[in-house]
Amino acid sequence: MKRFLTFLTVLTLCFCFLFAFACGKTEDTDTEKAQITVYAPDGAPAIAVAKFIHDKEDFGTDAEVTYNVVSAANIGGAMQKGDGDIVIIPVNAASKLYSVKGYKAAAVVTHGNLYLMAKEDLSLQDLKGKVVGVVNIANVPGLTFKAVLKANDIDYAEGDTAQGGIVTLKGYADGSELVLALKSGAVSIGLLPEPAANKLTQIASEYKYALDLQSLYDGETASYPQAVMMVKAELIEKFPALINAIKEKFDGNVIWAKENVEQAVAAVESVLAEGVTPSFTAQNLNGTVIDNCKIFWQDGEAAKTAVVEYINNIRDIAEGAANAVTDDFFA
């Protein structure tokens, strides 16, 4: 009898332990944090979220937010595969990919950072008969510049040799390559993004910001919708206040980055994909460059007309460069 009672006592304790363990496991599962993954390409979009990275910002969701900065060439993959819950991406690429995993445009967050660099002041008409170096001629820089020339009834052609009455566009792979071409005199006018434009003025002081492509595109706003913040529709449903929470903090990021350049650069580098060389460093990032990147929040709904017009304009240049978008593109 004594043995039986001892056995019964041990059995009861085992059941109690198993019950407590099961209860504890259920409780941990129920309270597991939500996961939110953010992707931005290197460059101005990365600076736009540098403070969020630095602050480990979760926008009041109490979710675990993971930030990633990748090369511009790889940002489309993050959206196409649905790896990012929030993805900052050029608007033309977004137009092609948004429906694959159910993304919505919450806002336009960068509005152009392209400048025509030359040794003297210029007008668009002055470009006729000259060769202009153009970075990424097949993508946003080249497409936007061509759209501006077309809107002003200025003929252009791609090539290496100047032709009378038209603008000859010579393509360069990246800003560094075009900077060297300008410095060496291989070309005397070039369309460069920041920070390459600022770098050129530092190593070849005879060059200046001759024309602002953003102002040429839209004289009233001095901007065009360059990169959009795309958010998965399911994330918006789960956290209805998320977009407003991001919006409330977003424009403060620019002020912070201008006042804390080294911290902004360090934040971006802390989440930079392996093998990517950052566009911005503590040596080439400053308040002027950040201002020239035109980083500010514009609600998707408010930007709708500008986005549709911009996409239509670049599709007129190269139809395959973007897909036409309708109201379902916007959050």
C-alpha positions in Angstrom: 0.0 0.0 0.0 2.8 2.4 0.9 4.5 1.6 -2.5 1.2 2.3 -4.3 0.8 5.7 -2.6 4.3 6.6 -3.4 3.8 5.7 -7.0 0.5 7.6 -7.1 2.2 10.7 -5.7 5.0 10.6 -8.3 2.5 10.1 -11.1 0.5 13.1 -9.9 3.6 15.3 -9.8 4.5 14.2 -13.3 1.0 15.2 -14.6 1.2 18.5 -12.8 4.7 19.2 -14.3 3.5 18.3 -17.8 0.4 20.4 -17.5 2.4 23.4 -16.3 4.9 22.9 -19.1 2.1 22.8 -21.7 0.5 25.9 -20.3 3.7 27.7 -20.3 4.5 26.8 -23.9 1.0 27.9 -25.1 1.5 31.2 -23.3 4.9 31.8 -25.0 3.4 31.1 -28.4 0.5 33.4 -27.9 2.8 36.3 -26.9 5.3 35.8 -29.7 6.2 39.1 -31.3 5.1 39.8 -34.9 7.9 40.1 -37.4 8.2 43.0 -39.9 11.0 43.1 -42.5 12.0 46.4 -44.2 14.2 46.6 -47.3 15.7 49.8 -48.9 18.2 50.1 -51.7 21.6 51.8 -51.1 21.6 55.5 -51.7 19.0 58.2 -50.8 16.3 55.6 -49.7 18.8 54.1 -47.2 19.5 57.6 -45.7 15.7 58.1 -45.6 15.4 55.2 -43.1 18.8 55.6 -41.3 17.2 57.0 -38.1 14.7 54.2 -38.0 17.6 51.7 -38.2 19.5 53.6 -35.5 16.5 53.7 -33.2 15.4 50.1 -33.9 12.0 51.8 -34.6 8.9 49.6 -34.4 6.3 52.4 -35.0 4.3 51.4 -31.9 3.5 47.9 -33.3 5.6 46.1 -30.6 6.8 43.9 -33.5 10.4 42.8 -34.1 11.4 45.0 -37.1 14.4 43.9 -39.2 16.0 46.4 -41.5 18.0 45.5 -44.6 19.9 47.7 -47.1 20.7 46.0 -50.4 22.1 47.1 -53.8 19.8 48.9 -56.2 20.1 45.8 -58.5 18.7 43.5 -55.8 15.8 45.6 -54.4 13.4 44.2 -57.0 14.1 40.7 -55.9 13.2 41.5 -52.3 9.8 42.7 -53.5 9.2 40.1 -56.1 9.8 37.2 -53.7 7.9 39.0 -50.9 10.9 39.0 -48.6 10.2 42.6 -47.5 6.9 43.6 -45.7 8.0 47.2 -46.4 10.1 47.9 -49.5 11.4 51.2 -50.8 11.9 50.8 -54.5 12.0 53.0 -57.7 8.4 53.7 -58.9 8.8 52.1 -62.3 10.0 48.8 -60.8 7.2 49.0 -58.2 4.7 49.3 -61.0 5.8 46.0 -62.4 6.0 44.0 -59.2 3.4 45.3 -56.8 0.6 42.8 -57.6 2.8 39.7 -57.2 2.7 39.7 -53.4 -0.1 42.2 -52.8 1.8 45.5 -52.1 0.4 49.0 -51.9 2.1 52.4 -52.4 2.0 54.1 -49.0 4.0 57.1 -50.1 6.6 58.6 -52.4 9.6 59.1 -50.2 12.4 60.3 -52.6 11.8 62.8 -55.3 14.9 63.0 -57.5 18.6 63.5 -56.9 19.9 64.1 -60.5 21.8 67.1 -61.7 23.4 68.2 -64.9 27.0 69.1 -64.1 29.1 71.4 -66.3 31.7 74.2 -66.1 29.2 76.9 -66.9 25.5 77.7 -66.5 23.3 76.1 -69.1 19.8 76.0 -70.4 18.2 73.0 -72.0 18.6 74.6 -75.4 22.3 74.9 -74.8 22.6 71.1 -74.8 21.8 70.9 -78.6 24.9 69.9 -80.5 26.7 68.6 -77.4 27.4 65.1 -75.9 25.9 64.6 -72.4 27.1 61.8 -70.3 24.2 60.0 -68.6 24.4 57.6 -65.7 22.1 54.5 -66.0 20.8 55.7 -69.3 18.3 52.7 -69.6 16.8 53.3 -66.2 15.3 56.2 -64.2 18.1 58.8 -64.8 18.1 58.3 -68.6 14.4 57.8 -68.9 13.6 61.0 -66.9 16.1 63.1 -68.8 14.7 61.8 -72.1 11.2 62.6 -70.9 12.3 66.2 -70.1 13.9 66.6 -73.5 10.8 65.3 -75.3 8.5 67.6 -73.3 10.6 70.5 -74.5 10.6 69.4 -78.1 14.3 68.7 -78.1 15.5 65.8 -80.2 18.1 63.4 -78.8 20.0 60.3 -79.8 22.3 57.9 -78.0 25.9 57.9 -79.2 29.4 59.1 -78.7 29.7 61.9 -81.3 28.0 65.3 -81.2 25.4 66.1 -83.9 24.1 69.5 -84.9 20.6 70.4 -83.5 20.2 67.4 -81.2 21.4 66.3 -77.8 23.7 63.2 -78.0 23.4 61.0 -74.9 26.4 58.8 -73.9 25.6 56.2 -71.3 27.8 55.4 -68.3 27.3 52.4 -65.9 27.5 54.4 -62.7 28.4 57.7 -61.1 32.0 56.9 -60.4 32.6 56.1 -64.1 31.0 59.3 -65.3 32.8 61.4 -62.7 36.1 60.1 -64.1 35.0 60.9 -67.6 34.1 64.5 -66.7 37.3 65.0 -64.7 39.4 63.7 -67.7 37.5 65.7 -70.2 36.1 62.7 -72.1 32.8 64.6 -71.8 32.1 68.1 -70.5 28.5 67.8 -69.4 27.1 64.9 -67.3 23.9 63.9 -65.6 24.9 62.7 -62.1 23.1 61.6 -58.9 24.1 62.6 -55.5 26.6 62.0 -53.9 28.5 61.6 -57.2 27.6 65.2 -58.2 29.0 66.6 -55.0 32.1 64.4 -55.3 32.8 65.8 -58.8 32.8 69.4 -57.4 35.3 68.3 -54.7 37.8 66.8 -57.1 37.2 69.1 -60.1 36.3 72.5 -58.7 35.6 74.0 -62.1 32.4 71.9 -62.3 29.1 73.3 -60.9 25.4 72.3 -60.6 24.4 73.7 -64.0 20.8 72.3 -64.1 18.5 70.6 -61.7 16.7 67.8 -63.5 13.9 67.8 -60.9 13.1 71.5 -61.7 13.3 70.7 -65.4 10.8 67.9 -64.9 8.4 70.0 -62.8 9.1 73.6 -62.2 6.5 74.0 -59.5 7.5 71.1 -57.2 11.2 70.7 -58.4 10.6 67.0 -58.0 9.3 63.8 -59.6 8.2 60.6 -57.9 11.4 58.6 -57.8 11.1 56.0 -55.0 8.0 54.7 -53.3 7.4 52.9 -50.0 5.5 49.8 -50.8 3.7 48.0 -47.9 2.1 44.5 -48.0 -1.7 44.9 -47.9 -1.8 42.1 -45.2 0.5 44.2 -43.0 -1.7 47.2 -43.3 -4.7 45.1 -42.3 -2.8 43.8 -39.3 -1.5 47.2 -38.2 -4.0 49.8 -39.5 -2.1 52.6 -37.8 1.3 51.7 -39.2 1.4 54.0 -42.2 0.4 57.0 -40.2 3.0 56.1 -37.5 5.7 55.9 -40.2 4.5 59.2 -41.7 4.6 61.1 -38.4 8.3 60.2 -37.9 9.6 60.2 -41.5 10.4 63.8 -42.3 12.3 64.1 -39.0 14.7 61.5 -40.3 16.1 64.1 -42.7 16.8 66.6 -40.0 18.4 63.9 -37.8 20.6 62.7 -40.7 21.9 66.2 -41.4 22.7 66.7 -37.7 24.2 63.2 -37.2 26.0 62.3 -40.4 28.3 59.7 -38.9 25.5 58.0 -37.0 23.4 57.9 -40.1 26.1 56.3 -42.2 26.9 53.8 -39.4 23.3 52.8 -39.1 23.1 52.1 -42.8 26.3 50.2 -42.8 25.2 48.1 -39.9 22.4 46.5 -42.0 24.2 46.7 -45.4 24.2 43.5 -47.5 27.5 41.7 -47.7 29.6 42.9 -50.7 27.7 46.2 -51.2 29.9 49.3 -51.2 27.8 52.1 -49.7 27.1 55.2 -51.8 27.2 57.5 -48.8 30.1 57.7 -46.4 31.0 60.1 -43.6 33.3 61.8 -46.1 30.7 62.5 -48.9 27.5 62.9 -46.9 26.6 66.4 -45.7 23.6 68.7 -45.3 23.8 69.9 -48.9 23.9 66.4 -50.4 21.0 65.3 -48.2 18.9 68.3 -49.3 19.7 67.5 -52.9 18.3 64.0 -52.4 14.9 65.5 -51.9 13.8 63.1 -49.2 10.3 63.8 -47.9 7.0 62.0 -47.4 4.1 62.4 -49.8 1.0 60.2 -49.2 0.3 57.7 -52.0 -3.2 59.2 -52.5 -1.8 62.7 -52.7 0.9 61.6 -55.2 -1.4 59.6 -57.4 -1.6 62.1 -60.2 2.1 62.7 -60.2 2.9 59.0 -60.2 0.5 58.1 -63.0 1.8 61.0 -65.1 5.5 60.1 -64.5 4.9 56.4 -65.4 3.1 57.4 -68.5 5.9 59.8 -69.4 8.6 57.2 -69.1 6.4 54.6 -70.9 6.3 57.0 -73.8 10.1 56.7 -73.9 10.3 53.0 -73.3 7.0 51.1 -72.9 8.7 48.2 -71.1 10.2 50.5 -68.5 7.1 50.5 -66.3 3.5 49.2 -66.2 0.5 51.5 -66.2 -1.0 51.7 -62.7 -4.6 52.2 -61.5 -6.1 53.0 -58.1 -5.3 49.5 -56.8 -1.6 50.5 -56.8 -2.1 53.0 -53.9 -2.8 52.3 -50.3 
